[in-house]
Amino acid sequence: MNWSDKSWFIASVVAYGVATTYALLLWQRGFRRSDWVVYGLLAAGLVAHTIAMAKRGFSFHRCPVHNLYEATAFVMWSAVAGCLLLGLWSRLRTLCVFAAPVVFAFGVFALMPGMDPLRTPETPETNFTLRWISLHVAFIALAYGAFGLSFGSSMMYLSQVHDLKFNRLRALAALLPPVQQIERIIVRLQAAGIVLLSAGLLVSFIFLKTPDGQNLFVDPKVLWSILVWIAYTASSILYWRADHGGRNLAWGNCGCFVFVLLTFWGVNLLSKLHNP
């Protein structure tokens, strides 16, 4: 099948959309049925998604993370891959139900006009700086993927806590993991996101050179990334040191990720380094 990389990506978004539809039905019915269908649809979408990214990378001879469309696609890919990996454990497979709507929303956004400016394939790139740029963007995208999964886990935690409080029969019948296990997942995913974001920022500070003498530390996107790092790190510290419960951690995690969703693209447009 001789599809373009964009056609394969659209096919993956369609699969994520069908998974979202089924996930909403499971949500409405209290998660009393197996979510193998959602898992399978996400897996099928990931296959098409991987082909799309591979075709894009080979055609441009570089890591496909150099505009908003490519970066969004990479964040989606990392989130789905992580979700499917966690879903190998049967009790954690329900995370796919919460992750599917988030991934589908990202996919629809990535397909909006203007996200992928037209360009011709480049010759093989041997520039050392460009390799560090690819590593920097890959770390950042993986961090956002981890934060996205922690957001899905937080939603699952809050849903289970709500049902335990107001509808105990629904909570007991649901195929969701215990709240203590979900809490551990949130903590670990958030920690992974912080480590990856730290690595991405360190690569930019140490190895990347700004053009025309621009100051890296006054760039809106860099300052915003540091703010995101502070927010997630503070949430983790408060959880461990101030004995905050899982509910507060989940709400804080949701707040941080909603902030990322609402501000990322606008800040990117304000940055001369990231949107020249």
C-alpha positions in Angstrom: 0.0 0.0 0.0 1.8 3.1 -1.3 0.3 5.7 1.1 2.1 8.9 2.1 3.2 9.4 5.7 0.3 11.8 6.2 -2.2 9.2 5.0 -0.8 6.7 7.4 -1.1 9.2 10.2 -4.7 10.0 9.3 -5.4 6.3 9.4 -3.9 6.1 12.9 -6.1 9.1 14.1 -9.2 7.3 12.7 -8.3 4.2 14.8 -7.8 6.4 17.9 -11.2 8.0 17.2 -12.9 4.6 17.1 -11.1 3.6 20.3 -12.3 6.8 21.9 -15.9 6.1 20.9 -15.8 2.6 22.4 -13.9 4.0 25.5 -16.8 6.5 26.1 -19.3 3.6 26.0 -17.2 1.7 28.6 -17.0 4.8 30.7 -20.8 5.2 30.6 -21.3 1.5 31.6 -19.0 1.7 34.6 -16.0 -0.2 33.1 -17.8 -3.6 33.6 -16.6 -5.0 30.3 -13.2 -6.0 29.1 -11.3 -3.2 27.3 -9.4 -5.4 24.9 -11.2 -3.7 22.0 -9.8 -0.3 23.0 -6.3 -1.9 23.5 -6.5 -3.5 20.1 -7.6 -0.3 18.3 -4.9 1.7 20.0 -2.4 -1.0 18.9 -3.6 -0.9 15.3 -3.4 2.9 15.4 0.1 2.7 16.8 1.2 0.4 13.8 -0.1 3.0 11.3 1.4 5.8 13.4 4.8 4.1 13.5 4.7 3.7 9.7 3.8 7.3 9.3 6.7 8.5 11.4 9.2 6.1 9.8 8.2 7.2 6.2 8.5 10.9 7.3 11.9 10.3 8.9 13.3 8.4 5.9 12.0 10.8 3.4 13.6 13.8 5.2 16.7 12.0 6.4 16.2 13.2 10.0 14.3 12.5 13.2 10.7 13.7 12.4 10.3 16.2 15.3 11.0 19.6 13.7 7.6 21.3 13.5 4.4 21.4 15.5 2.8 18.5 13.5 5.8 16.3 13.9 6.3 17.1 17.6 2.6 16.5 18.3 2.8 13.2 16.4 5.8 12.1 18.5 4.1 13.0 21.8 1.1 11.0 20.7 3.3 8.0 19.7 5.2 8.0 23.0 1.9 8.2 25.0 0.2 5.3 23.1 3.4 3.1 23.2 3.6 3.7 27.0 -0.1 3.0 27.5 0.1 -0.3 25.5 3.2 -1.3 27.5 1.4 -0.7 30.8 -1.7 -2.4 29.4 0.2 -5.7 29.2 -0.9 -6.0 32.9 -4.6 -6.8 32.8 -5.5 -4.6 35.7 -3.8 -1.6 34.1 -5.3 -2.1 30.7 -8.2 0.2 31.6 -5.7 3.1 31.3 -6.2 2.8 27.6 -9.8 3.9 28.1 -8.7 7.1 29.7 -5.8 7.7 27.3 -7.7 7.2 24.0 -9.7 10.5 24.1 -6.5 12.5 25.0 -4.6 10.9 22.1 -7.4 11.4 19.7 -7.7 15.1 20.6 -4.0 15.5 20.0 -4.3 13.8 16.6 -7.2 16.1 15.5 -5.1 19.1 16.6 -2.0 17.9 14.7 -4.1 17.7 11.5 -5.2 21.3 11.7 -4.1 23.5 8.7 -0.7 25.2 9.1 0.7 22.6 11.6 2.9 21.0 8.9 4.4 23.6 6.5 5.2 22.3 3.1 8.9 21.6 2.5 11.0 19.4 0.3 13.0 16.4 1.6 16.4 17.5 2.8 19.7 15.8 2.0 21.2 13.6 4.7 22.2 15.8 7.6 25.6 15.4 9.3 25.5 18.6 11.3 26.4 17.8 14.9 24.1 20.6 16.3 21.1 19.2 14.4 21.6 15.8 16.1 21.5 17.5 19.5 18.4 19.4 18.5 16.7 16.0 17.6 17.8 14.6 21.0 16.5 17.6 22.8 13.1 17.5 21.1 12.8 13.7 21.5 13.4 14.0 25.3 10.9 16.8 25.6 8.3 14.9 23.5 8.7 11.8 25.6 8.3 13.9 28.8 5.0 15.2 27.5 4.0 11.7 26.6 4.7 10.6 30.2 2.8 13.6 31.6 -0.1 12.7 29.3 -0.2 9.2 30.7 0.0 10.5 34.2 -3.0 12.7 33.4 -5.0 9.6 32.1 -4.0 7.8 35.3 -5.1 10.7 37.4 -8.5 10.7 35.7 -8.8 7.0 36.3 -7.9 7.6 40.0 -10.5 10.4 40.4 -13.2 8.3 38.7 -12.5 5.3 41.0 -12.4 7.5 44.1 -15.7 9.2 43.1 -17.4 5.9 42.6 -16.1 4.5 45.9 -17.6 7.5 47.7 -20.9 7.9 45.9 -21.6 4.6 44.1 -19.7 1.8 45.8 -21.5 -1.0 43.9 -20.4 0.5 40.6 -16.8 0.9 41.9 -16.7 -2.8 43.1 -18.1 -4.0 39.7 -15.7 -1.9 37.7 -12.6 -3.5 36.1 -10.3 -0.8 37.5 -7.2 -1.4 39.6 -7.2 -0.4 43.3 -6.7 3.3 44.0 -3.4 2.6 45.7 -2.0 1.0 42.6 -3.2 3.8 40.4 -1.6 6.3 42.8 1.8 4.5 42.4 1.4 4.7 38.6 0.8 8.4 38.7 3.8 9.0 40.9 6.1 7.0 38.6 4.8 8.5 35.4 5.2 12.0 36.8 8.7 11.2 37.9 9.6 9.8 34.5 8.2 13.0 32.9 10.3 15.2 35.2 13.5 13.2 34.5 12.9 13.4 30.7 12.1 17.1 30.8 15.2 17.7 32.8 17.3 15.8 30.3 15.8 17.8 27.4 16.4 21.1 29.1 20.0 20.1 30.0 20.7 19.2 26.4 19.6 22.6 25.2 21.5 24.5 27.9 24.8 22.6 27.4 25.0 21.6 23.7 22.7 23.9 21.6 23.8 27.2 20.3 21.3 30.0 19.6 21.4 31.8 16.3 22.4 35.5 16.0 23.4 35.7 19.7 19.8 35.2 21.0 19.6 34.7 24.8 18.3 31.2 25.5 17.1 32.2 29.0 14.7 34.9 27.8 13.0 32.8 25.2 9.3 32.4 26.1 9.3 28.7 25.3 12.3 28.0 27.5 10.9 30.0 30.4 7.6 28.2 30.0 9.4 24.8 30.0 11.2 25.8 33.2 7.8 26.8 34.7 6.3 23.4 33.7 9.3 21.6 35.3 8.8 23.7 38.5 5.1 22.9 38.6 5.5 19.1 38.3 8.5 19.0 40.6 6.6 21.0 43.2 3.7 18.6 42.9 6.0 15.7 43.5 7.8 17.3 46.5 4.5 18.2 48.1 3.3 14.7 47.7 6.4 13.1 49.3 7.3 15.8 51.9 4.0 17.4 52.9 2.1 14.0 53.0 -0.4 15.0 50.4 -2.8 12.2 49.5 -3.3 10.6 46.2 -6.4 12.7 45.5 -4.5 16.0 45.8 -1.7 14.5 43.7 -4.2 13.5 41.0 -5.9 17.0 40.9 -2.5 18.7 40.8 -1.4 16.5 38.0 -4.6 17.2 36.0 -4.1 20.9 36.6 -0.5 20.9 35.4 -1.4 18.9 32.2 -4.4 21.1 31.4 -2.0 24.1 31.7 0.4 22.5 29.3 -2.5 21.8 26.8 -3.8 25.3 27.0 -0.5 27.2 26.7 2.0 25.0 24.8 1.0 26.1 21.3 0.6 29.8 22.0 4.0 29.9 23.8 5.6 28.1 20.8 4.3 30.7 18.5 5.7 33.5 20.7 9.2 31.9 20.6 11.6 33.1 18.0 13.8 30.1 18.6 11.1 27.5 18.2 9.0 29.3 15.6 11.4 31.5 13.6 
